[in-house]
Amino acid sequence: MTATAQAKEGVILLHGLARTSASMEKMKAALTESGYVVANLDYPSRTAAIRKLAEDTISAALQSYSLRDCTRIHFVTHSLGGILVRAYFSEHTDPRLGRVVMLGPPNRGSEVVDKLKSWTLFQKLNGPAGSELGTEPDSTPNQLGAVDFELGVIAGDRSINWINSFYIPGKDDGKVSVERTQVEGMTDHIVIHATHPYLMKNKNVIRQTLAFLSTGKFEHETD
């Protein structure tokens, strides 16, 4: 990035369900070192439905003081954070919107939610948003439709949660199948051998995130 671009390109980080901004600190450090203005957000992921979380969190972030001089704003999200971006931009536009990288997003829901969402413990741990992430046609992710922005999706194919993986067909990261991370309209998709909780800290994921934000594509082995 040039010195001018460094002052004008921002990145909003959105953590996953039941996580905090601390989980995105390694990603923030790499982006900051690359010259981006980074807003690493905390939001109360277990307190409200997806559309309310999206409206409250992203509206405030786009108006934040730290990003005031940015003429282009990207997003890097983990898990639920990606669904917030889809929900927000299904109803809003912003001329500054740049590229979006989603890490392990349940873009077409998760079979784990199908199995567990009726459990009281699941509801207490994950709140209203967690119960919206199933695979049924009327789940929130499946109702949002195609994306119309530049989107790169990074899926994990390593699981350390064999119980969750038992409910998920095909390769998965312990929360979401590789197949269900995909969404119509995405620009690029890549699979990294990493597990869902640590995608944002994986050095290859960080490298691929930087590549997509810079060029609009991932560094596939055949490139």
N, C-alpha and C positions, 0 to 999 in steps of 0.2 A: 504494500500500500504506500502511496505517496504521502508526504506530510500533510497535503491538503485533504486527502481522503481520510487520513487518520482523524481529523477533526470533525468530519461530517458523517461518518458511518457509525451507527450505533447497533448494539445487539441487546435484545431483551431476553433474559433467561427465565424459564418457567419450570420449576421442579414438578415432580410427580405427586401422586396421591399419598397423603400421610407422610410426606417428606418436608424438608425446609430448604431454604436457600443454601444452607451449608453443604448440601449434597452437590451443588453446582459450582463450588468454589474452585476446584481444579480446572474446570472448563472456563470459568471466568478469568483465571490467571492466564491461560493460554490465549484467550481472545484479547485480553488487555495487552499482553506482550506483542500481539500482532497488530496493535494499533487501533483497535475498536474501542469506542466508548461503551461500557457494559453496565447494564442495569440488572442486577441479580435480585429477583423479586421473591419476597415471602408472601404467600397468600394462604388463607385458612381453608385448605382443600377439603376438609371433612365437615364443613359447616353449612354448605348450601348446594343447590343443584348446579349443574354444569353451566347453563346459560347465565345465571346470576354471577357465578364465579368469574366467568369470562368478561362480562360487562363491567363488573366492579374492578377487576384486576387490570385488564388490558387498557381500558379507558384511562385509568389513572396513570399507567405506565407511559402511554403515548403522550401524555401531557406533562410528564415529569421534568423537573428543572435540569436534571443531568443530561437529558437528550434534546434540550431546546435548540441546539445548534446543528443537530443532525438532519441532513436532508434525505438520508436513507436509513431505514431502521429494519434490521433483520431480527429473526427469532430463532432461538435454539431451545428446544423443549424436551422434557423427559416424560414419557408415559401420558398421564392425564393432561399435562401441560399442552401437548399437541392438540388434544380435543378442544381445549379452551380456545386455541388459536382458530381452529376450524369453526367453532361456534361463533366467535366474535366476528370473523370476516365473512360469515354467511349473511350477516345483517349490516355490516359496516364496510366502508372503504377508507383508505388513507393513502394519499399520494406518495407518502414516504415509505410504504411497505416494500421491503426488499425481498430477500430470500429467507426461506424457513427450513430448518433442519429439525426433524423429529426423531428422537431416540426411543425405540420400543413403543411406539404409539398403538393403542388398541383401536386402530382406525375402523375396524369392522367388528369391534367388540372382543370379548374374551370368554372362552368356555368356562374358565374358573369362576367368573361372575355368574354365569348361568347356574352353576352348581351350588354356589355358596350364598347368593344374595338374599335368600330367605332366612338365613341364619341370623339370630339376634347378635351374636358376637361380630359377625361380618359387618352388620349395619352400624354397630357401635364404633368399630375400628375405622370404617371407611366413609361413613356419612352418606348423605343423599347422592352425591356424585358417583360414588363407587357402585351403587346399585343401578346406575344408568348405563353401565359399560358392558352389557350383555351382547350376545350375538343375534338376538331376535331382530326381525325387520324393523320394529318400531323402537329399538334402542336409540339413544341419542346419537352415537356415532354413525349408525346406519341411516338416520334421518337427515344428516347434514349434507349429503350429496358430494359431488365432485369438488375438488379444490380448483381455484382459478388464480393461484399465485405459484411462483417457483418453489417447488417443494422437493427436498431430498429426504428420504426415509432410511434410517439405519436400524436394521433388525438384529437381534442377538439370536444365536442358535445354541447357547450353552445354558443348561439349567442346573441349579443346586437345590431345587425344590421338586423332588421326584413325585410328591403327592399332587401338587398342582399339575405337573406335566402329564400325569396319568389321565387327566381330563382333556388334555389338549392334543388333537391329532396333528401329526407331522412334527417338523422341527419347531422348537420353541425356546424361549429364554426363561421359562419358569413362571411367566405371567401371560404372555401373548405368543401366539404362533407366528412364525415368519410370514405365512400367507396373510394373516389378518392385520399385519402392520401396513399392508398396501392399501392405497385408496385411488380411485379414479382421478385422473388429472395430475398425478404426481410427475415430477420431472425425472427423478432418478431414484434408484433403490439399491441398497447394498446390504450384505449380510456379514456381520463380524462375529467371531467366536468369543462371545461375551455373554454374561448373565444379566438379567433385567436390572437388578438393584445397582449394578456397577457400570452400566453402559457409559454414563457421563464421565467416569473417571478412567476409562480405558484409553490408553495412548493411541491406539489405532482409530478409535472412534473420534477422538479429538483431532487427529490428523485429517480424517475424512471430513469432519465438520468444517475445518478451516478451508479445505479444498473446495467444498461446495459453496461456501459463502463467497469465496474469491472468484470461482470460475463457473458456477452453476452446474457442476457435475462432480461425481466422485471419481477417485483414482482407481478404476477397475484394473485388474491384472492384465486384461487384454488391451488396455488403452496404450 
